[in-house]
Amino acid sequence: MNKSVTVLMGGWSAEREVSLASGTACANALVDAGYDVTRVDVKRDLRNLIDALTPEPDVVFNALHGRYGEDGRIQSMLDILGVPYTHSGVLASALAMDKQTAKELFRARGIPCPEGKLISLSKVADTMPLEPPYVVKPNSEGSSVGVKIVQPGDNRATFDDWPYGDEALVEEYIAGRELTVAVIGDRALGVTELRPHAGFYDYEAKYTDGRTTHLCPAPVPDGVAEKAMDYAVTAHQALGCRGVSRADFRYDDKAEGPDQLYMLEVNTQPGMTPLSLVPEQAALVGMDMSALVAWMVENASCDA
């Protein structure tokens, strides 16, 4: 009898559309891999979700992104139900989603991160909290949602349409190149460089075909690639991640000395869309999409 897998996708975060694309791609690949697949578009109704998980599947494939699906809340419910699920557990998910807290953990393990602080929106809007250029972003969102870069000569950031809470994370801007590393289990798959065709690697650049060139493997010195992969695995372990994660970096190739590589964040539920980076890196080491999602299902667990 084939193993039953319920794929959770959609949700109601700012990353709903990305989650739907990830969930569809993963569900299709799971069908190709021989699993009995049920697809659930998650809405803000706990009773309906529990009904959708009754009878309980063998495994839940969590393809949700953003708040409520990636921050430990859905994971808590699945732990209570005792249903194994893909990706990280409650604590790792919550820690990674809190960018400032995660950076403190990374620094404690020797991983350089941009300097920054949480500041009230009124203070960010009324003052220049750092010397430009600097980055303003939500502390608990993914996919570059809400990110603003304030350059020298710009007006201060405004927050008339800011739905991400009363604080913002303000960080120094690190010049250089965008790198990312996927981790599966405790193994780094490789390093990809991302070259947006315009601006920075924002939401549109991530999810619009033709907006960004992926260079995989990244054309960086071997020592930089090795350090990025080592940092990615160290961060994965420091957070207590399970399954697959993805670490994002800035590489300042103009700087001298050891601090050329800065970790920005770890994504515990990286995108699995046709433009996503984890499937691309997995393919580079001989693991196609069906093999990748099958590995994730077979390594699913919970803290029941």
Secondary structure, DSSP 8 states (H G I E B T S, - for coil): ---EEEEEEE-SSTTHHHHHHHHHHHHHHHHHTT-EEEEEEE-S-HHHHHHHT-S--SEEEE---STTTSSSHHHHHHHHHT--BSS--HHHHHHHHSHHHHHHHHHHTT-----EEEEEHHHHHHS--SSSSEEEE-TT--TTTT-EEE-TT------TT--S-SEEEEEE---SEEEEEEEETTEEEEEEEEEESSSSS-HHHHHSTTSEEEESS-SS-HHHHHHHHHHHHHHHHHHT--SEEEEEEEE-TT--SSTTEEEEEEESS---STT-HHHHHHHHTT--HHHHHHHHHHT-B---
